[in-house]
Amino acid sequence: MARWVSILGFWSDLDRHAIGPGSTQVKAAGPSVCHADGMDLRNAAARGDRLTVSDPRLWIVLALALIFVGLGILFLAAPSLGALIYGVPEPDGIGRTLLRAIGARDAALALHLAGLSLVSTRRAVAIVLAGSLVIPACDLALILSAGTAAWWQVALHGMSAGVLALVALWLTDRGPPLGPRCWRIGR
């Protein structure tokens, strides 16, 4: 069976159609309900692909979501305090609006993390966390190019990136290989 490794390290079966004599394609036993990426979401909990209340990773992801919603509320309600934490001088006029946009971004990330951790697979949460590394990376680039941040503000953004990366990796470290479950290719 052909396999490939994605950039996040997930093993996945190739979903190819049989071509030519002697090629076989075997459908998984029983009826299958598949997501767009081929995962059988109906059996995700049975396979251990979902975060459960007994899994500490769920609570870590929810704590991250709570931190991000708190930051979002802070930037929306008190942009001057948000600027101090972010590492830029307190702006006037349209600059305050841009700080509020950072708050909306952080609140949206919190909702994504909380929602996915409660109803989706570990893989989906890990992918969102890994993709969210763009946020602290861009924040770091912005404050370093502005030259206005203190060491602790730079460290705060760096730690944010580190935590997101570590939790994303932690979500992928156990359980069965993740990937399409609808079609198995030849044996």
C-alpha positions in Angstrom: 0.0 0.0 0.0 1.5 3.3 -1.0 1.9 5.9 1.8 3.1 9.5 2.0 4.0 11.8 4.8 2.6 15.3 4.9 4.5 18.3 6.2 2.9 17.8 9.7 4.1 14.2 9.8 0.7 12.5 9.4 0.7 9.2 7.6 -2.0 9.0 5.0 -3.1 6.3 2.5 -3.1 7.3 -1.1 -6.6 7.2 -2.6 -6.2 6.0 -6.2 -8.6 4.2 -8.5 -7.6 0.8 -9.8 -6.3 0.9 -13.4 -5.6 -2.1 -15.6 -5.9 -5.9 -15.1 -4.8 -7.3 -11.8 -5.3 -4.0 -9.9 -7.8 -4.2 -7.1 -9.4 -1.7 -4.9 -11.1 -2.9 -1.6 -13.8 -0.8 0.0 -13.7 -0.7 3.8 -16.1 -3.1 5.5 -19.6 -1.7 6.2 -21.1 1.6 5.1 -18.8 4.5 5.2 -19.4 8.1 5.9 -16.4 10.2 4.8 -15.3 13.7 5.3 -13.7 15.6 2.3 -10.2 14.4 3.3 -11.4 10.8 3.5 -11.6 10.4 7.3 -14.5 8.4 8.6 -15.7 10.9 11.2 -18.4 8.6 12.6 -15.8 6.4 14.1 -13.2 9.0 15.1 -14.0 8.7 18.8 -13.6 4.9 18.7 -10.2 5.2 17.0 -9.0 7.7 19.5 -8.8 10.6 17.0 -11.0 12.9 19.1 -10.0 14.8 22.2 -12.0 13.6 25.2 -12.7 15.1 28.6 -10.2 12.7 30.1 -7.4 13.8 27.8 -5.3 16.6 29.3 -4.7 17.9 25.7 -8.3 19.0 25.4 -8.0 21.1 28.6 -4.7 22.6 27.4 -6.2 23.6 24.0 -9.3 25.1 25.9 -6.9 27.0 28.2 -5.1 28.4 25.1 -8.5 29.4 23.7 -9.4 31.1 27.0 -6.1 33.0 26.9 -6.7 34.1 23.3 -10.3 35.2 24.0 -9.0 37.2 27.0 -6.4 38.9 24.8 -9.1 39.5 22.2 -11.3 41.2 24.8 -8.4 43.2 26.1 -7.5 44.6 22.7 -11.1 45.3 21.9 -11.9 47.0 25.2 -8.6 48.7 26.0 -6.4 49.1 22.9 -3.8 51.2 24.8 -3.1 48.3 27.2 -3.1 46.0 24.2 -0.5 48.2 22.6 1.7 47.9 25.7 1.5 44.1 25.7 1.9 43.8 21.9 5.1 46.0 21.8 4.1 49.1 19.9 3.5 52.7 21.1 -0.1 53.6 21.8 -1.5 54.9 18.5 -4.2 57.5 17.9 -7.1 57.5 15.5 -7.1 54.7 13.0 -4.2 53.0 14.9 -6.6 52.1 17.7 -8.9 50.5 15.2 -6.0 48.3 14.0 -5.3 47.2 17.5 -8.9 46.3 17.8 -8.5 44.2 14.7 -5.8 42.3 16.5 -8.3 41.6 19.3 -10.8 40.3 16.8 -8.2 38.1 15.3 -7.3 36.6 18.7 -10.9 36.1 19.6 -11.6 34.3 16.3 -8.6 32.0 16.9 -9.9 31.2 20.3 -13.3 30.3 18.9 -11.7 28.1 16.2 -9.6 26.3 18.8 -12.4 25.7 21.2 -14.9 24.6 18.6 -12.5 22.2 16.8 -11.2 20.7 20.1 -14.8 19.9 21.2 -16.2 18.6 17.9 -13.5 17.6 15.5 -10.4 15.4 15.4 -7.0 15.9 17.0 -5.6 16.2 13.5 -7.8 19.2 12.7 -6.9 21.0 16.0 -3.2 20.3 15.3 -3.4 21.7 11.8 -5.1 24.9 13.0 -2.5 25.3 15.7 0.3 24.7 13.3 -1.2 27.2 10.8 -1.7 29.7 13.6 2.1 29.9 14.0 1.9 32.5 11.2 0.3 34.9 13.8 3.2 35.1 16.3 5.8 35.0 13.5 4.2 38.0 11.8 3.8 39.8 15.1 7.5 39.2 15.8 8.5 40.5 12.4 6.3 43.6 12.9 7.5 44.6 16.3 11.2 43.9 15.4 10.9 46.0 12.3 9.2 48.8 14.3 12.0 48.7 16.8 9.7 49.7 19.6 9.4 46.4 21.6 11.2 45.7 24.9 12.9 42.3 25.4 9.9 40.9 27.3 7.5 41.8 24.5 9.7 40.0 22.0 9.9 37.0 24.4 6.1 37.0 24.8 5.6 36.6 21.0 8.4 34.0 20.8 6.8 32.0 23.7 3.5 32.2 22.0 4.9 30.6 18.9 6.7 28.0 21.0 3.5 27.0 22.9 1.5 26.8 19.7 4.1 24.5 18.1 4.5 22.3 21.1 0.8 21.8 21.6 0.4 21.0 17.9 3.1 18.4 18.1 1.7 17.0 21.4 -1.6 16.5 19.7 0.0 14.2 17.0 2.1 12.0 19.2 -0.1 9.0 19.9 -3.0 7.2 18.5 -3.4 5.3 15.2 -2.1 6.7 12.0 -4.4 9.5 10.7 -5.6 9.5 7.2 -8.3 8.4 4.8 -10.3 5.4 6.1 -12.8 5.0 3.3 -10.7 3.1 0.7 -7.9 0.7 1.2 -5.7 -0.1 -1.8 -4.6 -3.6 -2.7 -2.9 -5.9 -0.2 
